[in-house]
Amino acid sequence: KTKHKLDISSKEAYEKLYEQEQQYFKDMVQKVKDSGANLVVCQWGFDDEANHLLLQNNLPAIRWVGGVEIEHIAIATGGRIVPRFEELGEEKLGKAGMVREVSFGNTKERMLVIEDCSNLKAVTVLVRGGNKMIVEEAKRSLHDAMCVVRNLIKDNRVVYGGGASEIACSLAVSKYADTVGGVDQYAIRAFADALDDIPLALAENSGLSPIEEVAAAKSQQIKEGNPNIGLACNQPANKDEHNEHHSYNMKELGVFETLIGKQEQLQLATQVVKMILKIDDTIVMGQGGGGY
C-alpha cells in the first residue's frame, strides 16, 4: 500500500536485492512452518517465488480469497485472521478434517471444499441450476427461509396463515370502528376493508370465488369465536347448509407465519399509504419537454 522508488546501478546491487527478497520469503514461510500450520489461506495474491517456496516446504496455499469468505473460513475452522507474520502462533490456527478441490462436470469451474471443520454450525449451500434465473430463484427461496428462521429466533410468537390473521384483524378493527364517532370511523372501516384484500387475493390466485370464500371464513370465525379459521386452498371443499367453502382451522393444518413478519408487513403498508396521502398533487411533465 506504500510506494517506493529504488534505483539499481550495478549487477551486485541487483543480486543483493534479490537475495534480500529471497530471505524475506524464506523467513515468512519458516514462520508459517514454525507455527505448525499445514495450509495457508491468503486474502491477497502472492508472488510466484513465494508459491515455489511454499511448495518446496510442503505447504499448500490458497490465494485471492475474498474478505467475506476468509471471515467465514475463520469462523468455520476456529482460526484467526493474522495481519502480520510476527503474530503467527499455534493458538491462532484453525482446524479442518479435509480440504479438497471439486470440479463440476465438463466445465472449467472449480471449487475448494473445507470439510469436518471445528465449528460444525457453519455450512455452505451450493446452488446449481440450468440457467441463472433458476439459480437466483433458489437463492431467493433460501434467503426467505433463513429470514423466517431468524424472525423466529428474534421473536418466537406466530400468527396463523391462510388469511386467518387478516380476517381476525379486520373483524376486530370493524368492531372498534362501531365505538368511534365522527368521520374517523370511516377511515377505520376502510382500514378493515383493506385487511380483507390479502385473503381475497389468496382466494382469487387459487381459482376460488374470492367474496364467497372470505365471507364464509368471516362467518365461521364469528360463529365459532375462533380467529384461526382461514382459507385452505389445497384442501377439499367443506359443505354446509348454504354452499361449499374452503374454510379450515389453520392451527390444525399447521399453516402459520411469524408475528414479527406480519407486523412489519402491516406497518410498512400503513406507512406507504400515509406517505401517499400526504401528496396532494403531482407534477406531470408536458409533452413539449417542460413541466411546471
Sequence and secondary structure as in RCSB ss.txt:
>XXXX:A:sequence
KTKHKLDISSKEAYEKLYEQEQQYFKDMVQKVKDSGANLVVCQWGFDDEANHLLLQNNLPAIRWVGGVEIEHIAI
ATGGRIVPRFEELGEEKLGKAGMVREVSFGNTKERMLVIEDCSNLKAVTVLVRGGNKMIVEEAKRSLHDAMCVVR
NLIKDNRVVYGGGASEIACSLAVSKYADTVGGVDQYAIRAFADALDDIPLALAENSGLSPIEEVAAAKSQQIKEG
NPNIGLACNQPANKDEHNEHHSYNMKELGVFETLIGKQEQLQLATQVVKMILKIDDTIVMGQGGGGY
>XXXX:A:secstr
         SHHHHHHHHHHHHHHHHHHHHHHHHHT S EE SS   HHHHHHHHHTT  EE    HHHHHHHHH
HHT    SSGGG  GGG   EEEEEEEE TTSS EEEEEEEES TT        SSHHHHHHHHHHHHHHHHHHH
HHHH   EEETTTHHHHHHHHHHHHHHTT  STHHHHHHHHHHHHTHHHHHHHHHTTS HHHHHHHHHHHHHHHT
 TTEEE TTS  EE SS EE EEEHHHHT EEEHHHHHHHHHHHHHHHHHHHT        TTS   
